[in-house]
């Protein structure tokens, strides 16, 4: 799958819909990562490593919010 893109954003697709889809993907991944990390912590299976994806997804969520805010600002200015 290297080199192939699963998604393609076209000019005809409203950016708000794309951002909403990204938000849903991040939220779903966060919920799954949190459940896995919580389970790993309960059974003492490298809980630190299990929480790393949770933290990375929180960063992705913050980046998503910054992109969304930037798009809103650009539309307000432009």
mmJSON file of the N, C-alpha and C atoms, coordinates in Angstrom:
{"data_MODEL":{"atom_site":{
"group_PDB":["ATOM","ATOM","ATOM","ATOM","ATOM","ATOM","ATOM","ATOM","ATOM","ATOM","ATOM","ATOM","ATOM","ATOM","ATOM","ATOM","ATOM","ATOM","ATOM","ATOM","ATOM","ATOM","ATOM","ATOM","ATOM","ATOM","ATOM","ATOM","ATOM","ATOM","ATOM","ATOM","ATOM","ATOM","ATOM","ATOM","ATOM","ATOM","ATOM","ATOM","ATOM","ATOM","ATOM","ATOM","ATOM","ATOM","ATOM","ATOM","ATOM","ATOM","ATOM","ATOM","ATOM","ATOM","ATOM","ATOM","ATOM","ATOM","ATOM","ATOM","ATOM","ATOM","ATOM","ATOM","ATOM","ATOM","ATOM","ATOM","ATOM","ATOM","ATOM","ATOM","ATOM","ATOM","ATOM","ATOM","ATOM","ATOM","ATOM","ATOM","ATOM","ATOM","ATOM","ATOM","ATOM","ATOM","ATOM","ATOM","ATOM","ATOM","ATOM","ATOM","ATOM","ATOM","ATOM","ATOM","ATOM","ATOM","ATOM","ATOM","ATOM","ATOM","ATOM","ATOM","ATOM","ATOM","ATOM","ATOM","ATOM","ATOM","ATOM","ATOM","ATOM","ATOM","ATOM","ATOM","ATOM","ATOM","ATOM","ATOM","ATOM","ATOM","ATOM","ATOM","ATOM","ATOM","ATOM","ATOM","ATOM","ATOM","ATOM","ATOM","ATOM","ATOM","ATOM","ATOM","ATOM","ATOM","ATOM","ATOM","ATOM","ATOM","ATOM","ATOM","ATOM","ATOM","ATOM","ATOM","ATOM","ATOM","ATOM","ATOM","ATOM","ATOM","ATOM","ATOM","ATOM","ATOM","ATOM","ATOM","ATOM","ATOM","ATOM","ATOM","ATOM","ATOM","ATOM","ATOM","ATOM","ATOM","ATOM","ATOM","ATOM","ATOM","ATOM","ATOM","ATOM","ATOM","ATOM","ATOM","ATOM","ATOM","ATOM","ATOM","ATOM","ATOM","ATOM","ATOM","ATOM","ATOM","ATOM","ATOM","ATOM","ATOM","ATOM","ATOM","ATOM","ATOM","ATOM","ATOM","ATOM","ATOM","ATOM","ATOM","ATOM","ATOM","ATOM","ATOM","ATOM","ATOM","ATOM","ATOM","ATOM","ATOM","ATOM","ATOM","ATOM","ATOM","ATOM","ATOM","ATOM","ATOM","ATOM","ATOM","ATOM","ATOM","ATOM","ATOM","ATOM","ATOM","ATOM","ATOM","ATOM","ATOM"],
"id":[1,2,3,4,5,6,7,8,9,10,11,12,13,14,15,16,17,18,19,20,21,22,23,24,25,26,27,28,29,30,31,32,33,34,35,36,37,38,39,40,41,42,43,44,45,46,47,48,49,50,51,52,53,54,55,56,57,58,59,60,61,62,63,64,65,66,67,68,69,70,71,72,73,74,75,76,77,78,79,80,81,82,83,84,85,86,87,88,89,90,91,92,93,94,95,96,97,98,99,100,101,102,103,104,105,106,107,108,109,110,111,112,113,114,115,116,117,118,119,120,121,122,123,124,125,126,127,128,129,130,131,132,133,134,135,136,137,138,139,140,141,142,143,144,145,146,147,148,149,150,151,152,153,154,155,156,157,158,159,160,161,162,163,164,165,166,167,168,169,170,171,172,173,174,175,176,177,178,179,180,181,182,183,184,185,186,187,188,189,190,191,192,193,194,195,196,197,198,199,200,201,202,203,204,205,206,207,208,209,210,211,212,213,214,215,216,217,218,219,220,221,222,223,224,225,226,227,228,229,230,231,232,233,234],
"type_symbol":["N","C","C","N","C","C","N","C","C","N","C","C","N","C","C","N","C","C","N","C","C","N","C","C","N","C","C","N","C","C","N","C","C","N","C","C","N","C","C","N","C","C","N","C","C","N","C","C","N","C","C","N","C","C","N","C","C","N","C","C","N","C","C","N","C","C","N","C","C","N","C","C","N","C","C","N","C","C","N","C","C","N","C","C","N","C","C","N","C","C","N","C","C","N","C","C","N","C","C","N","C","C","N","C","C","N","C","C","N","C","C","N","C","C","N","C","C","N","C","C","N","C","C","N","C","C","N","C","C","N","C","C","N","C","C","N","C","C","N","C","C","N","C","C","N","C","C","N","C","C","N","C","C","N","C","C","N","C","C","N","C","C","N","C","C","N","C","C","N","C","C","N","C","C","N","C","C","N","C","C","N","C","C","N","C","C","N","C","C","N","C","C","N","C","C","N","C","C","N","C","C","N","C","C","N","C","C","N","C","C","N","C","C","N","C","C","N","C","C","N","C","C","N","C","C","N","C","C","N","C","C","N","C","C"],
"label_atom_id":["N","CA","C","N","CA","C","N","CA","C","N","CA","C","N","CA","C","N","CA","C","N","CA","C","N","CA","C","N","CA","C","N","CA","C","N","CA","C","N","CA","C","N","CA","C","N","CA","C","N","CA","C","N","CA","C","N","CA","C","N","CA","C","N","CA","C","N","CA","C","N","CA","C","N","CA","C","N","CA","C","N","CA","C","N","CA","C","N","CA","C","N","CA","C","N","CA","C","N","CA","C","N","CA","C","N","CA","C","N","CA","C","N","CA","C","N","CA","C","N","CA","C","N","CA","C","N","CA","C","N","CA","C","N","CA","C","N","CA","C","N","CA","C","N","CA","C","N","CA","C","N","CA","C","N","CA","C","N","CA","C","N","CA","C","N","CA","C","N","CA","C","N","CA","C","N","CA","C","N","CA","C","N","CA","C","N","CA","C","N","CA","C","N","CA","C","N","CA","C","N","CA","C","N","CA","C","N","CA","C","N","CA","C","N","CA","C","N","CA","C","N","CA","C","N","CA","C","N","CA","C","N","CA","C","N","CA","C","N","CA","C","N","CA","C","N","CA","C","N","CA","C","N","CA","C","N","CA","C","N","CA","C","N","CA","C","N","CA","C","N","CA","C"],
"label_alt_id":[null,null,null,null,null,null,null,null,null,null,null,null,null,null,null,null,null,null,null,null,null,null,null,null,null,null,null,null,null,null,null,null,null,null,null,null,null,null,null,null,null,null,null,null,null,null,null,null,null,null,null,null,null,null,null,null,null,null,null,null,null,null,null,null,null,null,null,null,null,null,null,null,null,null,null,null,null,null,null,null,null,null,null,null,null,null,null,null,null,null,null,null,null,null,null,null,null,null,null,null,null,null,null,null,null,null,null,null,null,null,null,null,null,null,null,null,null,null,null,null,null,null,null,null,null,null,null,null,null,null,null,null,null,null,null,null,null,null,null,null,null,null,null,null,null,null,null,null,null,null,null,null,null,null,null,null,null,null,null,null,null,null,null,null,null,null,null,null,null,null,null,null,null,null,null,null,null,null,null,null,null,null,null,null,null,null,null,null,null,null,null,null,null,null,null,null,null,null,null,null,null,null,null,null,null,null,null,null,null,null,null,null,null,null,null,null,null,null,null,null,null,null,null,null,null,null,null,null,null,null,null,null,null,null],
"label_comp_id":["UNK","UNK","UNK","UNK","UNK","UNK","UNK","UNK","UNK","UNK","UNK","UNK","UNK","UNK","UNK","UNK","UNK","UNK","UNK","UNK","UNK","UNK","UNK","UNK","UNK","UNK","UNK","UNK","UNK","UNK","UNK","UNK","UNK","UNK","UNK","UNK","UNK","UNK","UNK","UNK","UNK","UNK","UNK","UNK","UNK","UNK","UNK","UNK","UNK","UNK","UNK","UNK","UNK","UNK","UNK","UNK","UNK","UNK","UNK","UNK","UNK","UNK","UNK","UNK","UNK","UNK","UNK","UNK","UNK","UNK","UNK","UNK","UNK","UNK","UNK","UNK","UNK","UNK","UNK","UNK","UNK","UNK","UNK","UNK","UNK","UNK","UNK","UNK","UNK","UNK","UNK","UNK","UNK","UNK","UNK","UNK","UNK","UNK","UNK","UNK","UNK","UNK","UNK","UNK","UNK","UNK","UNK","UNK","UNK","UNK","UNK","UNK","UNK","UNK","UNK","UNK","UNK","UNK","UNK","UNK","UNK","UNK","UNK","UNK","UNK","UNK","UNK","UNK","UNK","UNK","UNK","UNK","UNK","UNK","UNK","UNK","UNK","UNK","UNK","UNK","UNK","UNK","UNK","UNK","UNK","UNK","UNK","UNK","UNK","UNK","UNK","UNK","UNK","UNK","UNK","UNK","UNK","UNK","UNK","UNK","UNK","UNK","UNK","UNK","UNK","UNK","UNK","UNK","UNK","UNK","UNK","UNK","UNK","UNK","UNK","UNK","UNK","UNK","UNK","UNK","UNK","UNK","UNK","UNK","UNK","UNK","UNK","UNK","UNK","UNK","UNK","UNK","UNK","UNK","UNK","UNK","UNK","UNK","UNK","UNK","UNK","UNK","UNK","UNK","UNK","UNK","UNK","UNK","UNK","UNK","UNK","UNK","UNK","UNK","UNK","UNK","UNK","UNK","UNK","UNK","UNK","UNK","UNK","UNK","UNK","UNK","UNK","UNK","UNK","UNK","UNK","UNK","UNK","UNK"],
"label_asym_id":["A","A","A","A","A","A","A","A","A","A","A","A","A","A","A","A","A","A","A","A","A","A","A","A","A","A","A","A","A","A","A","A","A","A","A","A","A","A","A","A","A","A","A","A","A","A","A","A","A","A","A","A","A","A","A","A","A","A","A","A","A","A","A","A","A","A","A","A","A","A","A","A","A","A","A","A","A","A","A","A","A","A","A","A","A","A","A","A","A","A","A","A","A","A","A","A","A","A","A","A","A","A","A","A","A","A","A","A","A","A","A","A","A","A","A","A","A","A","A","A","A","A","A","A","A","A","A","A","A","A","A","A","A","A","A","A","A","A","A","A","A","A","A","A","A","A","A","A","A","A","A","A","A","A","A","A","A","A","A","A","A","A","A","A","A","A","A","A","A","A","A","A","A","A","A","A","A","A","A","A","A","A","A","A","A","A","A","A","A","A","A","A","A","A","A","A","A","A","A","A","A","A","A","A","A","A","A","A","A","A","A","A","A","A","A","A","A","A","A","A","A","A","A","A","A","A","A","A","A","A","A","A","A","A"],
"label_entity_id":["1","1","1","1","1","1","1","1","1","1","1","1","1","1","1","1","1","1","1","1","1","1","1","1","1","1","1","1","1","1","1","1","1","1","1","1","1","1","1","1","1","1","1","1","1","1","1","1","1","1","1","1","1","1","1","1","1","1","1","1","1","1","1","1","1","1","1","1","1","1","1","1","1","1","1","1","1","1","1","1","1","1","1","1","1","1","1","1","1","1","1","1","1","1","1","1","1","1","1","1","1","1","1","1","1","1","1","1","1","1","1","1","1","1","1","1","1","1","1","1","1","1","1","1","1","1","1","1","1","1","1","1","1","1","1","1","1","1","1","1","1","1","1","1","1","1","1","1","1","1","1","1","1","1","1","1","1","1","1","1","1","1","1","1","1","1","1","1","1","1","1","1","1","1","1","1","1","1","1","1","1","1","1","1","1","1","1","1","1","1","1","1","1","1","1","1","1","1","1","1","1","1","1","1","1","1","1","1","1","1","1","1","1","1","1","1","1","1","1","1","1","1","1","1","1","1","1","1","1","1","1","1","1","1"],
"label_seq_id":[1,1,1,2,2,2,3,3,3,4,4,4,5,5,5,6,6,6,7,7,7,8,8,8,9,9,9,10,10,10,11,11,11,12,12,12,13,13,13,14,14,14,15,15,15,16,16,16,17,17,17,18,18,18,19,19,19,20,20,20,21,21,21,22,22,22,23,23,23,24,24,24,25,25,25,26,26,26,27,27,27,28,28,28,29,29,29,30,30,30,31,31,31,32,32,32,33,33,33,34,34,34,35,35,35,36,36,36,37,37,37,38,38,38,39,39,39,40,40,40,41,41,41,42,42,42,43,43,43,44,44,44,45,45,45,46,46,46,47,47,47,48,48,48,49,49,49,50,50,50,51,51,51,52,52,52,53,53,53,54,54,54,55,55,55,56,56,56,57,57,57,58,58,58,59,59,59,60,60,60,61,61,61,62,62,62,63,63,63,64,64,64,65,65,65,66,66,66,67,67,67,68,68,68,69,69,69,70,70,70,71,71,71,72,72,72,73,73,73,74,74,74,75,75,75,76,76,76,77,77,77,78,78,78],
"pdbx_PDB_ins_code":[null,null,null,null,null,null,null,null,null,null,null,null,null,null,null,null,null,null,null,null,null,null,null,null,null,null,null,null,null,null,null,null,null,null,null,null,null,null,null,null,null,null,null,null,null,null,null,null,null,null,null,null,null,null,null,null,null,null,null,null,null,null,null,null,null,null,null,null,null,null,null,null,null,null,null,null,null,null,null,null,null,null,null,null,null,null,null,null,null,null,null,null,null,null,null,null,null,null,null,null,null,null,null,null,null,null,null,null,null,null,null,null,null,null,null,null,null,null,null,null,null,null,null,null,null,null,null,null,null,null,null,null,null,null,null,null,null,null,null,null,null,null,null,null,null,null,null,null,null,null,null,null,null,null,null,null,null,null,null,null,null,null,null,null,null,null,null,null,null,null,null,null,null,null,null,null,null,null,null,null,null,null,null,null,null,null,null,null,null,null,null,null,null,null,null,null,null,null,null,null,null,null,null,null,null,null,null,null,null,null,null,null,null,null,null,null,null,null,null,null,null,null,null,null,null,null,null,null,null,null,null,null,null,null],
"Cartn_x":[0.819,0.0,0.87,2.152,3.051,2.92,2.818,2.723,1.312,0.349,-1.025,-1.781,-2.695,-3.513,-4.915,-5.418,-6.769,-7.767,-7.356,-8.252,-7.818,-8.792,-8.528,-9.523,-9.011,-9.872,-9.984,-11.183,-11.428,-12.012,-11.839,-12.309,-13.818,-14.552,-16.011,-16.492,-15.591,-15.973,-15.743,-16.783,-16.608,-15.589,-14.673,-13.617,-14.205,-15.359,-15.996,-16.324,-16.718,-17.021,-15.755,-14.673,-13.401,-12.903,-12.993,-12.547,-13.413,-14.699,-15.6,-15.253,-14.928,-14.539,-13.238,-12.287,-11.034,-11.274,-12.145,-12.482,-13.05,-13.921,-14.519,-13.458,-12.544,-11.478,-10.587,-10.219,-9.362,-10.08,-11.346,-12.099,-12.246,-12.477,-12.615,-11.287,-10.204,-8.879,-8.53,-8.884,-8.619,-9.356,-10.603,-11.387,-10.776,-10.366,-9.751,-8.417,-7.584,-6.273,-6.414,-7.377,-7.598,-8.042,-8.923,-9.382,-8.234,-7.391,-6.25,-5.26,-4.972,-4.033,-4.567,-5.845,-6.451,-6.349,-6.601,-6.493,-5.051,-4.107,-2.69,-2.259,-2.765,-2.437,-2.991,-4.208,-4.835,-4.081,-3.543,-2.857,-1.339,-0.85,0.579,1.384,0.822,1.53,2.049,3.232,3.881,2.908,2.325,1.328,1.88,3.16,3.73,3.68,4.079,4.061,2.626,1.709,0.315,-0.308,0.176,-0.385,0.205,1.311,1.934,0.966,0.234,-0.716,-1.806,-2.203,-3.207,-2.664,-1.429,-0.807,-0.63,-0.204,-0.024,-1.351,-2.401,-3.714,-4.221,-3.864,-4.216,-3.502,-2.246,-1.521,-2.172,-2.599,-3.28,-4.583,-5.282,-6.519,-6.237,-5.153,-4.777,-4.39,-3.656,-3.301,-4.546,-5.465,-6.736,-7.473,-7.518,-8.199,-7.508,-6.171,-5.431,-5.688,-5.749,-6.056,-7.451,-8.394,-9.772,-9.846,-9.192,-9.198,-8.538,-7.446,-6.775,-7.651,-8.408,-9.321,-10.434,-10.946,-12.002,-11.461,-10.229,-9.608,-9.368,-8.909,-8.625,-9.894,-10.985,-12.259,-12.766,-12.526,-12.98,-12.171,-10.878,-10.016,-10.184,-10.199,-10.225,-11.56],
"Cartn_y":[-1.183,0.0,1.256,1.101,2.252,3.015,4.337,5.172,5.4,4.675,4.883,5.706,6.516,7.341,6.766,6.683,6.183,7.306,8.533,9.674,10.628,11.304,12.362,13.484,14.668,15.815,16.583,16.743,17.446,18.82,19.704,21.081,21.152,20.18,20.212,19.769,19.226,18.76,19.896,20.314,21.389,20.993,21.902,21.623,21.27,21.817,21.496,20.006,19.4,17.968,17.145,17.588,16.888,16.962,18.14,18.323,17.505,17.429,16.633,15.148,14.676,13.273,12.984,13.913,13.755,13.7,14.539,14.557,13.216,12.653,11.359,10.256,10.268,9.266,9.379,10.596,10.803,10.362,10.735,10.371,8.858,8.179,6.725,6.068,6.562,6.026,6.294,7.479,7.813,6.859,6.595,5.7,4.301,3.819,2.492,2.457,3.463,3.51,3.601,4.387,4.531,3.202,2.494,1.196,0.199,0.185,-0.737,-0.377,0.913,1.349,1.047,1.271,0.967,-0.514,-1.348,-2.796,-3.183,-2.636,-2.951,-2.541,-1.424,-0.96,-1.917,-2.402,-3.325,-4.643,-5.112,-6.418,-6.265,-5.039,-4.748,-5.129,-4.903,-5.171,-3.856,-3.482,-2.253,-1.084,-0.649,0.423,1.722,2.02,3.249,3.265,2.149,2.051,2.078,1.522,1.492,2.879,3.774,5.122,6.039,5.658,6.503,6.841,5.868,6.221,7.186,7.067,7.982,9.409,9.585,10.916,11.431,10.567,10.981,11.391,10.674,11.037,12.346,12.629,13.926,15.048,14.813,15.794,15.952,14.847,14.908,15.699,15.51,16.252,17.752,18.096,19.505,20.102,19.334,19.804,19.983,19.049,19.141,20.422,20.721,21.936,23.18,23.159,24.303,24.482,23.388,23.455,24.015,23.528,23.996,25.49,25.924,27.346,28.171,27.664,28.364,28.494,27.46,27.512,28.526,28.549,29.51,30.927,31.149,32.471,32.891,31.956,32.277,32.665,31.954,32.301,33.651,33.958,35.241,36.386,36.149,37.196,37.292,36.109,36.069,36.363],
"Cartn_z":[0.0,0.0,0.0,0.099,0.095,-1.208,-1.076,-2.26,-2.769,-2.238,-2.689,-1.665,-2.15,-1.26,-1.181,0.022,0.236,-0.014,0.265,0.168,-0.936,-1.473,-2.437,-2.156,-1.922,-1.673,-2.984,-3.443,-4.701,-4.428,-5.379,-5.233,-4.99,-5.493,-5.354,-3.973,-3.157,-1.823,-0.831,-0.122,0.865,1.939,2.24,3.215,4.58,4.908,6.194,6.281,5.174,5.166,5.344,4.729,4.851,6.292,6.879,8.261,9.211,8.947,9.787,9.681,8.482,8.308,9.05,8.986,9.705,11.206,11.694,13.111,13.551,12.762,13.087,13.113,12.14,12.118,13.35,13.709,14.881,16.149,16.297,17.499,17.634,16.526,16.551,16.916,16.334,16.651,18.116,18.606,20.014,20.947,20.668,21.521,21.537,20.375,20.296,21.026,20.798,21.444,22.961,23.408,24.855,25.462,24.791,25.301,25.366,24.357,24.339,25.445,25.599,26.629,28.022,28.234,29.534,29.848,28.846,29.049,29.355,28.605,28.828,30.228,30.689,32.034,33.1,32.875,33.839,33.94,32.827,32.83,32.856,33.083,33.191,31.944,30.772,29.523,28.941,29.303,28.82,28.694,29.807,29.725,29.146,29.372,28.817,27.303,26.712,25.248,24.713,25.469,25.026,25.026,25.902,25.96,24.889,24.262,23.237,22.095,21.531,20.47,20.941,22.198,22.747,22.7,23.148,23.138,21.719,20.811,19.418,18.782,19.115,18.58,19.168,20.417,20.995,20.236,19.858,19.054,17.684,17.086,15.796,15.909,17.01,17.239,17.364,18.069,18.197,16.847,16.043,14.705,13.85,13.959,13.229,13.604,14.89,15.351,14.813,14.77,14.239,12.748,12.024,10.587,10.38,11.155,11.047,11.348,12.405,12.761,11.67,11.095,10.01,8.784,8.482,7.333,7.576,8.783,9.114,9.019,9.571,9.494,8.056,7.236,5.838,5.098,5.37,4.735,5.22,6.487,7.035,6.429,6.215,5.656,4.15,3.498,2.032,1.504],
"occupancy":[1.0,1.0,1.0,1.0,1.0,1.0,1.0,1.0,1.0,1.0,1.0,1.0,1.0,1.0,1.0,1.0,1.0,1.0,1.0,1.0,1.0,1.0,1.0,1.0,1.0,1.0,1.0,1.0,1.0,1.0,1.0,1.0,1.0,1.0,1.0,1.0,1.0,1.0,1.0,1.0,1.0,1.0,1.0,1.0,1.0,1.0,1.0,1.0,1.0,1.0,1.0,1.0,1.0,1.0,1.0,1.0,1.0,1.0,1.0,1.0,1.0,1.0,1.0,1.0,1.0,1.0,1.0,1.0,1.0,1.0,1.0,1.0,1.0,1.0,1.0,1.0,1.0,1.0,1.0,1.0,1.0,1.0,1.0,1.0,1.0,1.0,1.0,1.0,1.0,1.0,1.0,1.0,1.0,1.0,1.0,1.0,1.0,1.0,1.0,1.0,1.0,1.0,1.0,1.0,1.0,1.0,1.0,1.0,1.0,1.0,1.0,1.0,1.0,1.0,1.0,1.0,1.0,1.0,1.0,1.0,1.0,1.0,1.0,1.0,1.0,1.0,1.0,1.0,1.0,1.0,1.0,1.0,1.0,1.0,1.0,1.0,1.0,1.0,1.0,1.0,1.0,1.0,1.0,1.0,1.0,1.0,1.0,1.0,1.0,1.0,1.0,1.0,1.0,1.0,1.0,1.0,1.0,1.0,1.0,1.0,1.0,1.0,1.0,1.0,1.0,1.0,1.0,1.0,1.0,1.0,1.0,1.0,1.0,1.0,1.0,1.0,1.0,1.0,1.0,1.0,1.0,1.0,1.0,1.0,1.0,1.0,1.0,1.0,1.0,1.0,1.0,1.0,1.0,1.0,1.0,1.0,1.0,1.0,1.0,1.0,1.0,1.0,1.0,1.0,1.0,1.0,1.0,1.0,1.0,1.0,1.0,1.0,1.0,1.0,1.0,1.0,1.0,1.0,1.0,1.0,1.0,1.0,1.0,1.0,1.0,1.0,1.0,1.0,1.0,1.0,1.0,1.0,1.0,1.0],
"B_iso_or_equiv":[0.0,0.0,0.0,0.0,0.0,0.0,0.0,0.0,0.0,0.0,0.0,0.0,0.0,0.0,0.0,0.0,0.0,0.0,0.0,0.0,0.0,0.0,0.0,0.0,0.0,0.0,0.0,0.0,0.0,0.0,0.0,0.0,0.0,0.0,0.0,0.0,0.0,0.0,0.0,0.0,0.0,0.0,0.0,0.0,0.0,0.0,0.0,0.0,0.0,0.0,0.0,0.0,0.0,0.0,0.0,0.0,0.0,0.0,0.0,0.0,0.0,0.0,0.0,0.0,0.0,0.0,0.0,0.0,0.0,0.0,0.0,0.0,0.0,0.0,0.0,0.0,0.0,0.0,0.0,0.0,0.0,0.0,0.0,0.0,0.0,0.0,0.0,0.0,0.0,0.0,0.0,0.0,0.0,0.0,0.0,0.0,0.0,0.0,0.0,0.0,0.0,0.0,0.0,0.0,0.0,0.0,0.0,0.0,0.0,0.0,0.0,0.0,0.0,0.0,0.0,0.0,0.0,0.0,0.0,0.0,0.0,0.0,0.0,0.0,0.0,0.0,0.0,0.0,0.0,0.0,0.0,0.0,0.0,0.0,0.0,0.0,0.0,0.0,0.0,0.0,0.0,0.0,0.0,0.0,0.0,0.0,0.0,0.0,0.0,0.0,0.0,0.0,0.0,0.0,0.0,0.0,0.0,0.0,0.0,0.0,0.0,0.0,0.0,0.0,0.0,0.0,0.0,0.0,0.0,0.0,0.0,0.0,0.0,0.0,0.0,0.0,0.0,0.0,0.0,0.0,0.0,0.0,0.0,0.0,0.0,0.0,0.0,0.0,0.0,0.0,0.0,0.0,0.0,0.0,0.0,0.0,0.0,0.0,0.0,0.0,0.0,0.0,0.0,0.0,0.0,0.0,0.0,0.0,0.0,0.0,0.0,0.0,0.0,0.0,0.0,0.0,0.0,0.0,0.0,0.0,0.0,0.0,0.0,0.0,0.0,0.0,0.0,0.0,0.0,0.0,0.0,0.0,0.0,0.0],
"pdbx_formal_charge":[null,null,null,null,null,null,null,null,null,null,null,null,null,null,null,null,null,null,null,null,null,null,null,null,null,null,null,null,null,null,null,null,null,null,null,null,null,null,null,null,null,null,null,null,null,null,null,null,null,null,null,null,null,null,null,null,null,null,null,null,null,null,null,null,null,null,null,null,null,null,null,null,null,null,null,null,null,null,null,null,null,null,null,null,null,null,null,null,null,null,null,null,null,null,null,null,null,null,null,null,null,null,null,null,null,null,null,null,null,null,null,null,null,null,null,null,null,null,null,null,null,null,null,null,null,null,null,null,null,null,null,null,null,null,null,null,null,null,null,null,null,null,null,null,null,null,null,null,null,null,null,null,null,null,null,null,null,null,null,null,null,null,null,null,null,null,null,null,null,null,null,null,null,null,null,null,null,null,null,null,null,null,null,null,null,null,null,null,null,null,null,null,null,null,null,null,null,null,null,null,null,null,null,null,null,null,null,null,null,null,null,null,null,null,null,null,null,null,null,null,null,null,null,null,null,null,null,null,null,null,null,null,null,null],
"auth_seq_id":[1,1,1,2,2,2,3,3,3,4,4,4,5,5,5,6,6,6,7,7,7,8,8,8,9,9,9,10,10,10,11,11,11,12,12,12,13,13,13,14,14,14,15,15,15,16,16,16,17,17,17,18,18,18,19,19,19,20,20,20,21,21,21,22,22,22,23,23,23,24,24,24,25,25,25,26,26,26,27,27,27,28,28,28,29,29,29,30,30,30,31,31,31,32,32,32,33,33,33,34,34,34,35,35,35,36,36,36,37,37,37,38,38,38,39,39,39,40,40,40,41,41,41,42,42,42,43,43,43,44,44,44,45,45,45,46,46,46,47,47,47,48,48,48,49,49,49,50,50,50,51,51,51,52,52,52,53,53,53,54,54,54,55,55,55,56,56,56,57,57,57,58,58,58,59,59,59,60,60,60,61,61,61,62,62,62,63,63,63,64,64,64,65,65,65,66,66,66,67,67,67,68,68,68,69,69,69,70,70,70,71,71,71,72,72,72,73,73,73,74,74,74,75,75,75,76,76,76,77,77,77,78,78,78],
"auth_comp_id":["UNK","UNK","UNK","UNK","UNK","UNK","UNK","UNK","UNK","UNK","UNK","UNK","UNK","UNK","UNK","UNK","UNK","UNK","UNK","UNK","UNK","UNK","UNK","UNK","UNK","UNK","UNK","UNK","UNK","UNK","UNK","UNK","UNK","UNK","UNK","UNK","UNK","UNK","UNK","UNK","UNK","UNK","UNK","UNK","UNK","UNK","UNK","UNK","UNK","UNK","UNK","UNK","UNK","UNK","UNK","UNK","UNK","UNK","UNK","UNK","UNK","UNK","UNK","UNK","UNK","UNK","UNK","UNK","UNK","UNK","UNK","UNK","UNK","UNK","UNK","UNK","UNK","UNK","UNK","UNK","UNK","UNK","UNK","UNK","UNK","UNK","UNK","UNK","UNK","UNK","UNK","UNK","UNK","UNK","UNK","UNK","UNK","UNK","UNK","UNK","UNK","UNK","UNK","UNK","UNK","UNK","UNK","UNK","UNK","UNK","UNK","UNK","UNK","UNK","UNK","UNK","UNK","UNK","UNK","UNK","UNK","UNK","UNK","UNK","UNK","UNK","UNK","UNK","UNK","UNK","UNK","UNK","UNK","UNK","UNK","UNK","UNK","UNK","UNK","UNK","UNK","UNK","UNK","UNK","UNK","UNK","UNK","UNK","UNK","UNK","UNK","UNK","UNK","UNK","UNK","UNK","UNK","UNK","UNK","UNK","UNK","UNK","UNK","UNK","UNK","UNK","UNK","UNK","UNK","UNK","UNK","UNK","UNK","UNK","UNK","UNK","UNK","UNK","UNK","UNK","UNK","UNK","UNK","UNK","UNK","UNK","UNK","UNK","UNK","UNK","UNK","UNK","UNK","UNK","UNK","UNK","UNK","UNK","UNK","UNK","UNK","UNK","UNK","UNK","UNK","UNK","UNK","UNK","UNK","UNK","UNK","UNK","UNK","UNK","UNK","UNK","UNK","UNK","UNK","UNK","UNK","UNK","UNK","UNK","UNK","UNK","UNK","UNK","UNK","UNK","UNK","UNK","UNK","UNK"],
"auth_asym_id":["A","A","A","A","A","A","A","A","A","A","A","A","A","A","A","A","A","A","A","A","A","A","A","A","A","A","A","A","A","A","A","A","A","A","A","A","A","A","A","A","A","A","A","A","A","A","A","A","A","A","A","A","A","A","A","A","A","A","A","A","A","A","A","A","A","A","A","A","A","A","A","A","A","A","A","A","A","A","A","A","A","A","A","A","A","A","A","A","A","A","A","A","A","A","A","A","A","A","A","A","A","A","A","A","A","A","A","A","A","A","A","A","A","A","A","A","A","A","A","A","A","A","A","A","A","A","A","A","A","A","A","A","A","A","A","A","A","A","A","A","A","A","A","A","A","A","A","A","A","A","A","A","A","A","A","A","A","A","A","A","A","A","A","A","A","A","A","A","A","A","A","A","A","A","A","A","A","A","A","A","A","A","A","A","A","A","A","A","A","A","A","A","A","A","A","A","A","A","A","A","A","A","A","A","A","A","A","A","A","A","A","A","A","A","A","A","A","A","A","A","A","A","A","A","A","A","A","A","A","A","A","A","A","A"],
"auth_atom_id":["N","CA","C","N","CA","C","N","CA","C","N","CA","C","N","CA","C","N","CA","C","N","CA","C","N","CA","C","N","CA","C","N","CA","C","N","CA","C","N","CA","C","N","CA","C","N","CA","C","N","CA","C","N","CA","C","N","CA","C","N","CA","C","N","CA","C","N","CA","C","N","CA","C","N","CA","C","N","CA","C","N","CA","C","N","CA","C","N","CA","C","N","CA","C","N","CA","C","N","CA","C","N","CA","C","N","CA","C","N","CA","C","N","CA","C","N","CA","C","N","CA","C","N","CA","C","N","CA","C","N","CA","C","N","CA","C","N","CA","C","N","CA","C","N","CA","C","N","CA","C","N","CA","C","N","CA","C","N","CA","C","N","CA","C","N","CA","C","N","CA","C","N","CA","C","N","CA","C","N","CA","C","N","CA","C","N","CA","C","N","CA","C","N","CA","C","N","CA","C","N","CA","C","N","CA","C","N","CA","C","N","CA","C","N","CA","C","N","CA","C","N","CA","C","N","CA","C","N","CA","C","N","CA","C","N","CA","C","N","CA","C","N","CA","C","N","CA","C","N","CA","C","N","CA","C","N","CA","C","N","CA","C","N","CA","C","N","CA","C","N","CA","C"],
"pdbx_PDB_model_num":[1,1,1,1,1,1,1,1,1,1,1,1,1,1,1,1,1,1,1,1,1,1,1,1,1,1,1,1,1,1,1,1,1,1,1,1,1,1,1,1,1,1,1,1,1,1,1,1,1,1,1,1,1,1,1,1,1,1,1,1,1,1,1,1,1,1,1,1,1,1,1,1,1,1,1,1,1,1,1,1,1,1,1,1,1,1,1,1,1,1,1,1,1,1,1,1,1,1,1,1,1,1,1,1,1,1,1,1,1,1,1,1,1,1,1,1,1,1,1,1,1,1,1,1,1,1,1,1,1,1,1,1,1,1,1,1,1,1,1,1,1,1,1,1,1,1,1,1,1,1,1,1,1,1,1,1,1,1,1,1,1,1,1,1,1,1,1,1,1,1,1,1,1,1,1,1,1,1,1,1,1,1,1,1,1,1,1,1,1,1,1,1,1,1,1,1,1,1,1,1,1,1,1,1,1,1,1,1,1,1,1,1,1,1,1,1,1,1,1,1,1,1,1,1,1,1,1,1,1,1,1,1,1,1]
}}}
